[in-house]
Amino acid sequence: MAIMKYAFRRPAFSAWRDLDEAPNRLGRLFDDTALFPGAREGHWIPPVSVAENVDALTLTAELPGLKEEDISIELENNVLTISGEKVETRTEDDEEARYHIWERSFGSFSRSFTLPRTVDGSDVEATFEGGVLSIKLPKVSESKGRRIEIKK
């Protein structure tokens, strides 16, 4: 049985056809293989989020299928680098299994972030739970601001 991706098709005379095709053209332009050559050849880029509150920045990265020992976190010259490797789980010599779709990513990765000068690099904490890496980057006390009272 062949599995094919469903594609809605409008009639050839549709005035909306060009608009319908625009996202597909843009999607191909910004496909990870166009922006990151080799992305399908053993490199991948984990998605991250960065949140900020009064006390700290928190960076979270999705790293499914990895263990704590597969991840390296380094901070040097105010540049935070997260790197590691996700090992491919399928085997090419398995005669009984035929893969129809393989969208899972694997291979080595590295992400670097230049931290603002307001981050205190000496007190960074990292946790890893359920495939999500969380790095808490506390701010220096001078950057938090303070309220100044007016003297009477």
Helices and strands as residue ranges (DSSP letters): H 17-29, H 32-35, E 48-52, E 56-62, G 68-70, E 71-76, E 79-86, E 107-114, G 121-123, E 125-129, E 132-138, G 141-144
